């Protein structure tokens, strides 16, 4: 092979290498951009869930003035069940569902207090002074720990 032919092969190899590097660079940048978009979508989803929970919680805390604790908890958890979690990270979705389950576990106690009326936290304090205080405290602690898990995933 003569020198001219070798030089052409080297030039061709360099061109192919440059084209490959440019294409690879665009692919990596695009992948990074997609990851950023996905991260933003997940953050927006989690923020939306937290906002909707806040609205539902305000309603829940006051609804117990005219409805039973159990009915109010059922309405609150049903509301959370309707929140769209499809764009949220899997761990966050699991944490929210665990939190809903913790609220529903409280129903075994609140069902016994169907006649209590007032702001929810005031009613909770009354139950804490009842014969059901230990089981209630255990279930309330689970609600708070599952909520901490949710909040941790949003920060």
Helices and strands as residue ranges (DSSP letters): H 3-63, H 69-81, H 90-105, H 107-110, G 111-113, H 120-128, H 133-154
